[in-house]
């Protein structure tokens, strides 16, 4: 299991590197899925359905991969065409920032140990400039 996780993360890293080097891959932003790895975590985003999934890979082969419930992105505030997903890591946790680049709306999503998400922090950057 650990080998499979390492292969998956290695494949994602190689794909990201090749995407950065090959000009024909510049359109990959139009793909359906976005993968944001951090340490032993992986955020998987289905941009078409507006759903987020969090995977945590174990540090030993005896423990299974932890899979979160699905988090639904509010498509009214974050339409597909103007939404960016940004990953930041702080200490041992990773935080997903959902950003509407047209309106300045921001939502911060954290994975909780029970498999759900905490998305209490919301902000409108546009209002901060008024």
C-alpha positions as CSV (number, residue, x, y, z in Angstrom):
1,X,0.0,0.0,0.0
2,X,2.8,2.4,0.8
3,X,4.4,1.6,-2.5
4,X,1.2,2.4,-4.3
5,X,0.9,5.7,-2.5
6,X,4.5,6.6,-3.4
7,X,3.9,5.6,-7.0
8,X,0.7,7.7,-7.1
9,X,2.4,10.8,-5.7
10,X,5.5,10.2,-7.8
11,X,3.3,10.0,-10.9
12,X,1.5,13.2,-10.0
13,X,4.8,15.0,-9.4
14,X,6.2,13.8,-12.7
15,X,3.0,14.9,-14.5
16,X,3.2,18.3,-12.9
17,X,6.9,18.6,-14.0
18,X,6.2,17.5,-17.5
19,X,3.2,19.9,-17.6
20,X,5.5,22.7,-16.6
21,X,8.1,21.8,-19.2
22,X,6.0,20.9,-22.2
23,X,4.2,23.8,-24.0
24,X,1.6,21.5,-25.5
25,X,0.3,20.8,-22.0
26,X,-0.6,24.4,-21.3
27,X,-4.2,23.6,-21.8
28,X,-4.2,21.1,-19.0
29,X,-5.9,23.7,-16.8
30,X,-9.1,22.9,-18.8
31,X,-9.0,19.3,-17.5
32,X,-11.8,18.0,-15.3
33,X,-9.6,17.2,-12.3
34,X,-7.1,19.1,-10.3
35,X,-4.6,17.4,-7.9
36,X,-3.0,19.3,-5.1
37,X,-0.5,17.2,-3.1
38,X,1.0,18.2,0.2
39,X,3.2,15.8,2.3
40,X,1.1,12.7,2.8
41,X,-2.2,14.4,1.7
42,X,-3.8,14.8,-1.6
43,X,-6.7,17.1,-2.5
44,X,-8.6,16.0,-5.5
45,X,-10.9,18.5,-7.1
46,X,-13.6,17.7,-9.7
47,X,-13.9,21.1,-11.3
48,X,-17.0,20.1,-13.5
49,X,-19.0,18.8,-10.5
50,X,-17.7,21.3,-8.0
51,X,-16.6,18.7,-5.5
52,X,-13.5,18.3,-3.4
53,X,-12.1,15.1,-1.9
54,X,-9.3,14.7,0.6
55,X,-7.0,11.7,0.7
56,X,-4.5,11.0,3.5
57,X,-1.9,8.4,2.8
58,X,-0.7,6.4,5.8
59,X,2.9,6.3,7.0
60,X,2.8,2.5,7.3
61,X,1.5,-0.3,5.1
62,X,-0.8,-1.6,7.7
63,X,-3.1,1.4,7.9
64,X,-5.5,2.1,5.1
65,X,-5.7,5.3,3.0
66,X,-8.1,7.7,4.7
67,X,-10.8,9.1,2.4
68,X,-12.9,12.1,3.3
69,X,-16.6,12.7,2.5
70,X,-17.2,14.9,-0.5
71,X,-17.3,18.6,-0.1
72,X,-19.6,20.5,-2.5
73,X,-18.3,23.9,-3.6
74,X,-21.0,26.6,-3.6
75,X,-21.4,27.1,-7.4
76,X,-23.3,30.4,-6.9
77,X,-20.4,32.0,-5.2
78,X,-17.7,30.1,-7.0
79,X,-18.7,29.4,-10.7
80,X,-16.4,27.1,-12.6
81,X,-15.0,29.7,-15.0
82,X,-13.8,32.1,-12.3
83,X,-12.7,29.8,-9.5
84,X,-9.2,28.9,-8.5
85,X,-8.1,26.4,-5.9
86,X,-4.9,27.2,-3.9
87,X,-3.3,24.9,-1.4
88,X,-1.3,26.1,1.5
89,X,0.4,24.0,4.1
90,X,0.7,25.1,7.7
91,X,2.5,22.9,10.2
92,X,1.2,19.4,9.6
93,X,-2.1,20.3,8.1
94,X,-3.1,21.5,4.6
95,X,-5.7,24.1,3.9
96,X,-7.5,24.6,0.6
97,X,-8.4,28.1,-0.4
98,X,-11.3,28.4,-2.9
99,X,-11.1,31.8,-4.6
100,X,-13.4,33.5,-7.0
101,X,-11.1,35.6,-9.1
102,X,-13.9,37.8,-10.5
103,X,-15.6,38.8,-7.3
104,X,-12.8,38.3,-4.7
105,X,-14.8,35.8,-2.6
106,X,-12.6,33.5,-0.6
107,X,-13.5,30.3,1.3
108,X,-11.0,28.3,3.4
109,X,-11.6,24.6,3.7
110,X,-9.9,22.3,6.2
111,X,-10.2,18.5,6.5
112,X,-11.3,17.2,9.9
113,X,-10.4,13.9,11.4
114,X,-14.0,12.6,11.2
115,X,-13.8,12.8,7.4
116,X,-15.8,16.0,7.0
117,X,-14.7,19.5,6.3
118,X,-14.6,22.8,8.2
119,X,-15.4,25.8,5.9
120,X,-16.2,28.4,8.5
121,X,-13.8,31.1,7.2
122,X,-15.3,33.1,4.4
123,X,-14.2,36.6,3.2
124,X,-14.9,39.0,0.3
125,X,-11.6,40.5,-0.7
126,X,-13.4,43.1,-2.8
127,X,-15.1,44.6,0.3
128,X,-11.7,44.9,2.0
129,X,-10.6,47.5,-0.6
130,X,-13.6,49.8,-0.1
